[in-house]
């Protein structure tokens, strides 16, 4: 039996034994005697009587083990030209002082703290300081519009807000303080205090009674010890933008999360403790929580916090420069980052300037890894490229290639196999498992493994209706896909991305894979638009690689032929429009729903999470012409 199958079956057949063993890899204040039990809502909870502190695991534990001088965090900011290194001891001492600064304002275990900060070391320290106190942090992506911040403040009801005077983009400075002031003004909930970290690029006016200067408060603070919490106590709330209305506050507990983070660093990423791990994401997203801040530090390796972009800071060689400079072992980012690099450096000339010999693998997640991007990165970097699939709700990968257990052959378009602990099944509309290679709802059989959300903050009904009630005994992921005959999982996109053309259910993800394979195309989106005759028809939007010149009608003809050859005439793919850029969120997800609403002439709202508002007018212009 393969090493993977052995672990997978053990986790499936004896989950309590399996996770008890994984729990022994972290330093509990009181080790759990109960491994799995149901809470008052009937939800399975891991290690309910265990006592620990996540900040202790991430910092103090390593200092106690004599590793205080090892580098915990490297800060690299091409937008300000600043580079800094922090040892585990320096991190622990600064975090303890920040915890003391919060405690001075009355923040205690169970209180909420909203963190609205750019990609600077103090953002990670603020998170760890909350964890140190047993307070619950809710990080809001720095630069989100005041309205988005206001609804999160209203829902989380924080005692304090922690912010910086500004964020810095490639060519602009974004003042944060006015946005925080407006959000608090618009919110029915008023935090007692706002800590403002002054950045020299744009100091803020501290003009409210509630405002506190971060640096002054820090200087006056006394270090605070780690507060013991139960494994089931919340560590953080992270809001996901629901497609409609109020964002959902995903709750992450302390114990299950710590065990899963530690397990994943070895099993999925095969990280040595003295290695360097770089998740090129933002602390405002789940990847930043899990793999910039918590997992690397709990594991005891060096993590990189990068305030820059994959391109234009200063060029498409930015990622490769960081990998060489800091001897990165594992790089993890979203496919959209590599598509941006590919667009500006299609031949990989920038990459050739750097020595990537230390890099063992490149991991991607956050959206579907299209085969053309996979093939381009593999061929240019000459490294294993590993797709893995997970969600904000789970906090770590549901499916992937468990490189620390067994490196499996890669199949383009697949996130490989379910990670031990997850039981993935494909169900039809009646909740029945379907045959291999048949598409359906991707569902996870309960109990879910440690780290997965146990509820939605103060709205348990929404958790039940949104995830658990459609198919009793299962968590419904919201994604569609299939398992092949070898058990490889293929995620074809959100269930919403399956379109119905004259009674045929077709995946726009599959069409994107085919369209994106054309040598002229950097990236693409396919959406289903309304058609009186067939119900829906696919419409493609494509972005050309830099320097490519091709007649748009000729290109459209080639793409139509490609889709027809691969899927058949049944796809009814007849149009592909060339655009300068696609509308995306700041985390790189293409706003397919908004594109579809524009194409269908429906009213739509430009999401506040959009990266470049001009991309919307670009879609409108192309559709008009």
C-alpha positions as CSV (number, residue, x, y, z in Angstrom):
1,X,0.0,0.0,0.0
2,X,1.3,3.5,-0.9
3,X,2.4,5.9,1.9
4,X,-0.4,8.3,0.9
5,X,-3.1,5.6,0.9
6,X,-2.0,4.3,4.3
7,X,-2.4,7.8,5.9
8,X,-5.6,8.5,4.0
9,X,-7.3,5.3,5.1
10,X,-6.1,5.7,8.7
11,X,-7.6,9.2,8.9
12,X,-10.8,8.0,7.3
13,X,-11.3,4.8,9.4
14,X,-9.9,6.0,12.7
15,X,-10.1,9.8,12.7
16,X,-9.8,10.2,16.5
17,X,-6.6,8.0,16.7
18,X,-5.2,9.8,13.6
19,X,-5.7,13.3,14.9
20,X,-4.7,12.4,18.4
21,X,-1.3,11.5,17.0
22,X,-1.1,14.8,15.0
23,X,-2.1,16.7,18.1
24,X,1.0,15.4,19.9
25,X,3.2,17.4,17.5
26,X,2.3,20.7,19.2
27,X,3.0,22.0,22.8
28,X,-0.3,22.0,24.8
29,X,-0.6,23.6,28.2
30,X,-3.1,20.7,28.9
31,X,-3.2,17.9,26.3
32,X,-6.7,17.0,25.2
33,X,-8.2,13.8,26.7
34,X,-11.3,14.1,24.5
35,X,-10.4,14.1,20.8
36,X,-13.8,14.6,19.2
37,X,-17.2,15.6,20.6
38,X,-20.3,17.4,19.5
39,X,-21.0,20.9,20.7
40,X,-24.4,22.3,21.7
41,X,-25.3,22.8,18.0
42,X,-24.5,19.2,17.1
43,X,-21.2,20.2,15.3
44,X,-18.2,18.0,15.7
45,X,-15.4,19.8,17.6
46,X,-11.8,18.7,17.9
47,X,-9.8,18.5,21.2
48,X,-12.6,20.2,23.2
49,X,-10.8,19.9,26.6
50,X,-7.3,20.8,25.4
51,X,-5.8,24.0,26.6
52,X,-3.1,26.0,24.6
53,X,-2.2,29.4,23.2
54,X,-1.5,29.9,19.5
55,X,1.0,32.7,20.0
56,X,3.0,30.5,22.4
57,X,3.2,27.8,19.7
58,X,4.3,30.4,17.1
59,X,6.9,32.2,19.1
60,X,7.6,31.4,22.8
61,X,7.9,27.7,22.3
62,X,10.8,28.1,19.8
63,X,12.5,30.5,22.2
64,X,12.1,28.0,25.0
65,X,13.7,25.3,22.7
66,X,16.8,27.5,22.2
67,X,15.9,28.7,18.7
68,X,15.3,32.3,19.7
69,X,18.1,33.6,17.4
70,X,16.6,31.8,14.3
71,X,15.0,34.1,11.8
72,X,11.2,34.1,12.2
73,X,10.1,36.7,9.7
74,X,11.7,38.6,6.8
75,X,10.0,41.8,5.6
76,X,10.7,42.8,2.0
77,X,9.1,45.9,0.7
78,X,10.0,46.9,-2.8
79,X,7.4,49.8,-2.6
80,X,9.3,51.5,0.2
81,X,12.8,50.0,-0.3
82,X,12.8,48.5,3.3
83,X,14.1,45.1,4.2
84,X,14.1,43.8,7.8
85,X,14.7,40.5,9.6
86,X,13.2,39.5,12.9
87,X,14.4,36.6,15.1
88,X,11.9,34.5,17.1
89,X,13.0,36.3,20.2
90,X,12.6,39.8,18.7
91,X,9.1,38.8,17.4
92,X,8.1,37.4,20.8
93,X,9.3,40.5,22.7
94,X,7.5,42.9,20.3
95,X,4.3,40.9,20.2
96,X,4.3,40.7,24.0
97,X,4.5,44.5,24.2
98,X,1.8,44.9,21.6
99,X,-0.4,42.5,23.6
100,X,0.4,44.7,26.7
101,X,-0.7,47.8,24.8
102,X,-4.0,46.1,23.9
103,X,-4.5,44.9,27.5
104,X,-3.9,48.5,28.7
105,X,-7.0,49.5,26.8
106,X,-9.0,46.7,28.4
107,X,-8.8,44.0,25.7
108,X,-9.2,40.6,27.3
109,X,-9.9,37.0,26.2
110,X,-12.9,36.8,23.9
111,X,-12.9,40.5,22.9
112,X,-12.7,41.3,19.2
113,X,-10.0,43.4,17.5
114,X,-10.4,44.5,13.9
115,X,-7.0,44.8,12.1
116,X,-7.0,47.0,9.0
117,X,-3.4,47.2,7.9
118,X,-1.0,47.0,4.9
119,X,1.6,44.3,4.4
120,X,4.0,45.3,7.2
121,X,5.5,43.3,10.1
122,X,3.2,45.0,12.6
123,X,0.1,43.5,10.9
124,X,1.4,40.0,11.7
125,X,2.4,41.1,15.2
126,X,-1.0,42.5,15.8
127,X,-2.6,39.2,14.9
128,X,-0.2,37.3,17.2
129,X,-0.7,39.8,20.0
130,X,-4.5,39.1,19.9
131,X,-3.8,35.4,19.9
132,X,-1.5,36.0,22.9
133,X,-4.4,37.6,24.9
134,X,-7.0,35.1,23.7
135,X,-8.7,38.0,21.9
136,X,-10.3,37.3,18.6
137,X,-8.9,39.2,15.6
138,X,-10.7,40.0,12.4
139,X,-8.3,41.2,9.7
140,X,-9.9,43.3,7.0
141,X,-7.9,43.6,3.8
142,X,-6.1,47.0,3.9
143,X,-7.6,49.3,1.3
144,X,-11.2,47.8,1.4
145,X,-13.7,50.6,1.0
146,X,-15.2,52.2,4.2
147,X,-18.5,50.4,3.6
148,X,-16.9,47.0,3.6
149,X,-15.0,47.8,6.8
150,X,-18.1,49.3,8.4
151,X,-20.2,46.1,7.9
152,X,-17.4,44.0,9.4
153,X,-17.0,46.3,12.4
154,X,-20.8,46.2,12.9
155,X,-20.8,42.4,12.8
156,X,-17.7,41.7,14.9
157,X,-18.2,44.5,17.4
158,X,-14.5,45.1,18.2
159,X,-13.3,46.8,21.3
160,X,-10.5,48.3,19.3
161,X,-9.4,48.8,15.7
162,X,-5.7,48.6,14.8
163,X,-4.6,50.4,11.6
164,X,-1.7,52.2,9.9
165,X,-1.7,55.7,8.5
166,X,-1.5,54.4,4.9
167,X,-1.0,51.6,2.5
168,X,1.4,51.8,-0.5
169,X,0.5,50.5,-4.0
170,X,2.9,50.4,-6.9
171,X,2.6,54.1,-7.8
172,X,0.3,55.5,-5.1
173,X,-0.1,56.0,-1.4
174,X,-3.6,55.2,0.1
175,X,-4.4,57.0,3.3
176,X,-6.2,54.5,5.6
177,X,-7.2,56.8,8.5
178,X,-9.9,58.7,6.6
179,X,-11.4,55.3,5.5
180,X,-11.4,54.0,9.1
181,X,-13.0,57.3,10.4
182,X,-15.7,57.0,7.7
183,X,-16.3,53.3,8.4
184,X,-16.7,53.9,12.2
185,X,-19.0,56.8,11.5
186,X,-21.2,54.6,9.2
187,X,-21.2,51.7,11.6
188,X,-23.8,51.3,14.3
189,X,-21.0,49.8,16.5
190,X,-18.4,52.2,17.8
191,X,-15.0,50.8,18.9
192,X,-13.6,52.4,22.0
193,X,-10.1,53.0,20.6
194,X,-8.2,53.1,17.3
195,X,-4.4,52.5,17.3
196,X,-2.7,54.2,14.4
197,X,0.8,53.2,13.3
198,X,2.3,56.2,11.6
199,X,4.1,55.5,8.3
200,X,6.4,58.3,7.1
201,X,4.9,58.2,3.5
202,X,1.7,59.7,4.8
203,X,1.3,60.5,8.5
204,X,-2.3,60.6,9.7
205,X,-4.0,63.2,11.9
206,X,-5.1,61.7,15.2
207,X,-8.1,64.0,15.6
208,X,-10.6,61.8,17.4
209,X,-10.8,61.2,21.1
210,X,-10.5,57.5,20.5
211,X,-7.3,57.7,18.4
212,X,-4.0,56.4,20.0
213,X,-0.5,56.7,18.6
214,X,0.7,53.1,18.2
215,X,4.4,53.9,18.8
216,X,3.7,55.9,22.0
217,X,1.4,53.3,23.4
218,X,3.9,50.6,22.5
219,X,6.7,52.5,24.3
220,X,4.6,52.8,27.5
221,X,3.3,49.1,27.4
222,X,4.5,46.3,29.6
223,X,4.9,42.8,28.0
224,X,2.0,40.5,28.5
225,X,2.2,36.7,29.0
226,X,0.2,34.1,26.9
227,X,-3.3,33.6,28.1
228,X,-4.4,29.9,28.2
229,X,-7.5,29.2,26.0
230,X,-9.6,26.2,25.2
231,X,-9.0,24.5,21.8
232,X,-12.6,25.4,20.9
233,X,-12.2,29.1,21.7
234,X,-12.1,31.3,18.6
235,X,-8.7,32.5,17.3
236,X,-10.1,34.7,14.6
237,X,-13.1,35.7,12.4
238,X,-12.4,36.1,8.7
239,X,-15.2,37.5,6.5
240,X,-15.8,36.1,3.1
241,X,-17.8,38.3,0.7
242,X,-21.1,36.5,0.3
243,X,-22.4,36.9,-3.3
244,X,-25.2,38.9,-1.8
245,X,-25.7,41.0,1.2
246,X,-23.9,40.6,4.4
247,X,-20.4,39.0,4.5
248,X,-20.1,35.7,6.4
249,X,-17.8,35.7,9.4
250,X,-15.9,32.4,9.2
251,X,-14.9,31.4,12.7
252,X,-11.5,29.6,13.2
253,X,-10.8,27.8,16.5
254,X,-7.4,27.7,18.3
255,X,-6.7,24.0,18.8
256,X,-7.9,22.3,15.6
257,X,-6.3,25.1,13.6
258,X,-2.9,24.8,15.3
259,X,-2.8,21.0,14.8
260,X,-3.9,21.3,11.1
261,X,-1.3,24.0,10.4
262,X,1.5,22.0,11.9
263,X,0.4,18.8,10.0
264,X,0.1,20.6,6.7
265,X,3.6,22.1,6.8
266,X,5.1,18.6,6.8
267,X,2.5,16.6,4.8
268,X,1.6,19.1,2.0
269,X,4.6,21.4,1.7
270,X,7.4,19.1,3.0
271,X,9.0,22.0,4.8
272,X,12.1,21.6,6.8
273,X,12.1,23.4,10.1
274,X,15.1,25.5,9.2
275,X,13.6,26.3,5.8
276,X,12.2,29.5,4.2
277,X,8.5,29.5,3.3
278,X,7.0,32.3,1.2
279,X,3.3,32.7,0.7
280,X,3.0,35.6,-1.7
281,X,-0.4,36.7,-0.5
282,X,-1.9,39.3,1.9
283,X,-2.7,38.9,5.6
284,X,-6.2,40.0,4.7
285,X,-6.9,36.7,3.0
286,X,-7.0,33.2,4.4
287,X,-3.7,32.3,2.8
288,X,-2.1,35.1,4.6
289,X,-3.6,34.0,8.0
290,X,-2.6,30.3,7.5
291,X,0.7,30.5,5.6
292,X,2.3,33.9,6.1
293,X,1.6,34.1,9.8
294,X,0.5,30.9,11.6
295,X,1.7,27.7,10.0
296,X,5.3,28.7,9.2
297,X,5.8,30.1,12.7
298,X,4.2,27.1,14.4
299,X,6.4,24.9,12.3
300,X,9.4,26.9,13.3
301,X,10.7,28.0,9.9
302,X,11.2,31.5,8.4
303,X,8.3,33.2,6.8
304,X,8.4,36.1,4.2
305,X,6.1,39.1,4.4
306,X,6.3,40.9,1.0
307,X,4.9,44.3,0.3
308,X,4.9,44.3,-3.4
309,X,3.5,42.8,-6.6
310,X,4.5,40.0,-8.9
311,X,5.1,42.7,-11.7
312,X,6.0,46.4,-11.7
313,X,7.9,46.2,-8.4
314,X,10.0,46.8,-10.3
315,X,9.6,44.1,-13.1
316,X,8.2,40.6,-13.7
317,X,11.4,39.2,-12.1
318,X,10.2,40.3,-8.6
319,X,9.1,36.9,-7.4
320,X,12.3,35.2,-8.6
321,X,14.5,37.9,-7.0
322,X,12.9,37.2,-3.6
323,X,13.4,33.5,-4.1
324,X,17.1,33.9,-4.8
325,X,17.8,36.5,-2.2
326,X,16.3,34.7,0.7
327,X,16.9,31.1,-0.5
328,X,13.2,30.3,-0.5
329,X,12.4,26.5,-0.2
330,X,8.7,26.7,-1.1
331,X,6.8,29.5,-3.0
332,X,3.0,29.7,-2.8
333,X,0.8,32.1,-4.7
334,X,-2.3,32.4,-6.8
335,X,-2.3,31.4,-10.6
336,X,-3.3,35.0,-11.4
337,X,0.1,36.2,-10.1
338,X,1.9,33.9,-12.5
339,X,-0.4,34.8,-15.4
340,X,0.6,38.5,-14.8
341,X,4.3,37.5,-14.9
342,X,3.7,35.4,-18.0
343,X,1.9,38.3,-19.7
344,X,4.8,40.7,-19.2
345,X,7.6,38.2,-19.6
346,X,6.3,35.5,-21.9
347,X,9.7,34.0,-22.6
348,X,10.8,34.0,-19.0
349,X,13.8,36.2,-19.7
350,X,13.6,37.8,-16.2
351,X,13.5,34.4,-14.5
352,X,16.7,33.4,-16.2
353,X,18.6,36.1,-14.3
354,X,18.1,34.4,-10.9
355,X,19.4,31.2,-9.2
356,X,16.4,29.2,-8.1
357,X,18.4,26.1,-7.1
358,X,17.1,26.2,-3.5
359,X,13.4,26.3,-4.5
360,X,11.9,22.8,-4.3
361,X,8.3,23.5,-5.4
362,X,5.8,26.1,-6.4
363,X,2.3,25.8,-5.0
364,X,-0.8,27.5,-6.3
365,X,-4.3,28.0,-5.0
366,X,-7.1,30.5,-4.7
367,X,-8.6,29.8,-8.1
368,X,-8.5,27.1,-10.7
369,X,-4.9,26.5,-12.0
370,X,-5.5,26.5,-15.8
371,X,-3.2,24.0,-17.7
372,X,-1.5,26.7,-19.8
373,X,-0.3,28.5,-16.7
374,X,0.8,25.2,-15.1
375,X,2.7,24.3,-18.2
376,X,4.3,27.8,-18.6
377,X,5.6,27.9,-15.0
378,X,6.8,24.3,-15.1
379,X,8.7,24.9,-18.3
380,X,10.2,28.2,-17.4
381,X,11.1,27.6,-13.7
382,X,11.9,23.9,-14.1
383,X,10.3,23.1,-10.7
384,X,7.3,21.0,-9.7
385,X,4.2,23.1,-9.8
386,X,1.5,21.9,-7.4
387,X,-2.1,22.9,-7.5
388,X,-4.1,22.5,-4.3
389,X,-7.7,23.3,-3.6
390,X,-9.0,24.8,-0.4
391,X,-11.4,27.4,1.0
392,X,-11.5,30.2,3.5
393,X,-13.9,28.0,5.4
394,X,-11.3,25.2,5.8
395,X,-8.2,27.2,6.4
396,X,-6.0,24.6,4.7
397,X,-5.9,22.3,1.6
398,X,-8.8,19.9,1.0
399,X,-7.0,18.3,-1.9
400,X,-3.4,18.5,-3.1
401,X,-0.2,16.6,-3.7
402,X,1.1,15.5,-0.3
403,X,4.7,16.1,-1.1
404,X,5.9,15.2,2.4
405,X,4.2,11.8,2.3
406,X,4.4,10.8,-1.4
407,X,4.8,13.0,-4.5
408,X,2.2,11.8,-7.0
409,X,2.2,12.4,-10.8
410,X,0.6,15.7,-11.7
411,X,-2.5,15.8,-13.9
412,X,-3.1,19.1,-15.6
413,X,-6.4,20.6,-14.4
414,X,-6.5,18.5,-11.2
415,X,-5.7,19.4,-7.6
416,X,-4.5,15.8,-7.2
417,X,-6.1,13.8,-4.3
418,X,-7.9,14.5,-1.1
419,X,-5.6,15.3,1.8
420,X,-5.8,12.7,4.7
421,X,-8.6,13.8,7.0
422,X,-10.9,15.0,4.2
423,X,-13.4,12.6,2.7
424,X,-14.4,14.1,-0.7
425,X,-17.4,12.8,-2.6
426,X,-19.1,14.0,-5.7
427,X,-22.9,14.1,-5.3
428,X,-25.8,14.6,-7.7
429,X,-28.9,16.8,-7.1
430,X,-30.4,14.0,-4.9
431,X,-27.3,13.7,-2.8
432,X,-26.2,10.4,-4.2
433,X,-22.6,9.7,-5.1
434,X,-21.9,9.6,-8.8
435,X,-19.6,7.5,-10.9
436,X,-16.0,8.4,-11.8
437,X,-15.6,11.2,-14.3
438,X,-19.2,12.4,-13.7
439,X,-19.6,16.0,-12.6
440,X,-21.6,17.0,-9.6
441,X,-21.5,18.8,-6.3
442,X,-18.1,18.6,-4.5
443,X,-19.0,17.6,-0.9
444,X,-17.1,16.7,2.2
445,X,-18.3,13.9,4.4
446,X,-18.5,14.8,8.1
447,X,-16.8,14.9,10.5
448,X,-14.7,17.6,8.8
449,X,-11.0,17.5,9.9
450,X,-9.5,20.0,12.4
451,X,-9.4,23.8,11.4
452,X,-12.6,23.8,9.4
453,X,-15.2,26.4,10.5
454,X,-17.6,25.2,13.2
455,X,-20.0,28.1,12.7
456,X,-20.5,31.5,11.1
457,X,-20.0,34.3,13.7
458,X,-23.2,35.0,15.5
459,X,-25.3,33.4,12.8
460,X,-25.3,29.6,13.2
461,X,-28.4,29.3,11.1
462,X,-26.5,30.7,8.1
463,X,-23.8,28.1,8.6
464,X,-26.3,25.3,8.7
465,X,-28.3,26.5,5.7
466,X,-25.3,27.6,3.6
467,X,-23.1,24.5,4.1
468,X,-24.8,21.6,5.9
469,X,-28.5,21.3,5.1
470,X,-28.5,20.6,1.4
471,X,-27.1,17.1,1.9
472,X,-27.4,15.8,5.5
473,X,-24.1,14.4,6.8
474,X,-22.1,16.5,4.3
475,X,-20.5,19.9,4.0
476,X,-21.2,21.4,0.6
477,X,-18.3,23.3,-0.9
478,X,-20.2,25.3,-3.5
479,X,-17.8,24.0,-6.2
480,X,-18.6,21.6,-9.0
481,X,-16.2,19.0,-10.2
482,X,-15.5,15.2,-10.5
483,X,-13.2,12.5,-9.3
484,X,-11.5,10.4,-12.1
485,X,-11.0,6.6,-12.0
486,X,-7.7,7.1,-10.1
487,X,-9.3,9.3,-7.4
488,X,-7.8,12.6,-8.8
489,X,-10.1,15.6,-8.0
490,X,-10.9,18.1,-10.8
491,X,-12.6,21.3,-9.6
492,X,-14.4,22.9,-12.5
493,X,-15.5,26.1,-10.7
494,X,-18.3,27.4,-8.6
495,X,-21.6,25.6,-9.2
496,X,-22.8,29.0,-10.6
497,X,-20.1,28.6,-13.3
498,X,-21.9,25.5,-14.8
499,X,-24.1,26.8,-17.6
500,X,-27.1,25.2,-19.3
501,X,-27.0,25.3,-23.1
502,X,-30.2,23.8,-24.6
503,X,-30.5,21.4,-21.7
504,X,-26.8,20.4,-21.7
505,X,-24.9,21.3,-18.5
506,X,-21.5,22.6,-19.5
507,X,-18.5,23.8,-17.5
508,X,-17.2,27.3,-18.3
509,X,-14.0,26.2,-16.5
510,X,-13.4,23.5,-19.1
511,X,-13.9,26.1,-21.9
512,X,-11.5,28.5,-20.2
513,X,-8.9,25.7,-20.1
514,X,-9.2,25.2,-23.9
515,X,-9.3,28.9,-24.7
516,X,-6.4,29.7,-22.4
517,X,-4.3,27.1,-24.2
518,X,-4.0,29.3,-27.3
519,X,-0.4,30.6,-27.5
520,X,-1.5,34.2,-27.9
521,X,-3.6,34.3,-24.7
522,X,-2.4,35.4,-21.3
523,X,-5.7,34.8,-19.5
524,X,-9.4,34.5,-20.2
525,X,-12.8,34.2,-18.7
526,X,-15.9,32.4,-20.1
527,X,-19.3,33.4,-18.8
528,X,-22.8,32.1,-19.6
529,X,-25.1,34.9,-21.0
530,X,-28.8,34.8,-21.6
531,X,-30.2,33.5,-24.9
532,X,-33.9,33.3,-25.7
533,X,-33.5,30.1,-27.7
534,X,-31.0,28.0,-25.8
535,X,-31.3,29.4,-22.3
536,X,-27.6,30.3,-22.0
537,X,-24.7,30.7,-24.4
538,X,-21.0,30.9,-23.5
539,X,-19.1,34.2,-24.2
540,X,-15.3,34.4,-24.0
541,X,-13.2,37.4,-22.9
542,X,-9.5,37.1,-23.6
543,X,-6.4,39.1,-22.7
544,X,-3.4,38.9,-25.1
545,X,0.2,38.4,-24.0
546,X,2.3,41.5,-24.2
547,X,3.8,42.0,-27.6
548,X,1.3,39.7,-29.4
549,X,-0.3,41.1,-32.5
550,X,-3.2,39.1,-34.0
551,X,-6.4,39.9,-35.9
552,X,-9.3,39.6,-33.5
553,X,-11.6,37.9,-36.0
554,X,-8.9,35.4,-36.9
555,X,-8.3,34.7,-33.2
556,X,-12.0,34.3,-32.5
557,X,-12.2,31.8,-35.4
558,X,-9.3,29.8,-34.0
559,X,-10.8,29.7,-30.5
560,X,-14.2,28.7,-31.7
561,X,-12.6,25.8,-33.6
562,X,-10.6,24.7,-30.5
563,X,-13.6,24.6,-28.3
564,X,-15.7,22.8,-31.0
565,X,-12.9,20.2,-31.4
566,X,-12.5,19.6,-27.7
567,X,-16.1,19.7,-26.5
568,X,-18.2,19.6,-29.6
569,X,-20.7,21.8,-31.4
570,X,-23.0,21.3,-28.3
571,X,-20.9,23.9,-26.5
572,X,-22.2,26.6,-28.9
573,X,-19.0,28.7,-28.2
574,X,-19.1,31.3,-31.0
575,X,-17.7,34.5,-29.6
576,X,-14.4,35.6,-28.0
577,X,-13.8,39.3,-27.3
578,X,-10.3,40.8,-26.8
579,X,-10.0,43.0,-23.7
580,X,-7.1,44.9,-22.2
581,X,-7.8,43.5,-18.7
582,X,-10.3,41.4,-16.8
583,X,-12.1,42.8,-13.7
584,X,-10.7,41.1,-10.6
585,X,-10.9,41.3,-6.9
586,X,-7.7,42.4,-5.1
587,X,-7.0,38.8,-4.3
588,X,-7.0,38.0,-8.0
589,X,-10.4,36.3,-8.5
590,X,-12.0,37.2,-11.8
591,X,-15.4,38.8,-11.3
592,X,-17.3,36.5,-13.6
593,X,-20.7,37.2,-12.1
594,X,-20.3,41.0,-12.7
595,X,-19.1,40.3,-16.3
596,X,-22.2,38.2,-16.9
597,X,-24.5,40.8,-15.4
598,X,-23.0,43.5,-17.7
599,X,-23.3,41.2,-20.8
600,X,-26.9,40.4,-19.9
601,X,-27.7,44.1,-19.4
602,X,-28.7,43.5,-15.8
603,X,-28.1,46.1,-13.1
604,X,-25.0,45.4,-11.2
605,X,-22.9,46.8,-8.3
606,X,-19.2,47.3,-8.8
607,X,-17.8,45.3,-5.8
608,X,-15.6,47.3,-3.4
609,X,-13.1,44.5,-3.6
610,X,-12.3,45.3,-7.2
611,X,-8.6,45.8,-8.1
612,X,-9.0,48.2,-11.0
613,X,-12.4,49.9,-11.6
614,X,-11.5,50.8,-15.2
615,X,-11.6,47.1,-16.1
616,X,-15.4,47.3,-15.8
617,X,-15.7,50.2,-18.3
618,X,-13.3,48.1,-20.6
619,X,-15.8,45.2,-20.6
620,X,-18.7,47.6,-21.3
621,X,-16.7,49.3,-24.2
622,X,-15.9,46.0,-25.8
623,X,-19.5,44.7,-25.6
624,X,-20.8,48.0,-27.1
625,X,-18.4,47.8,-30.0
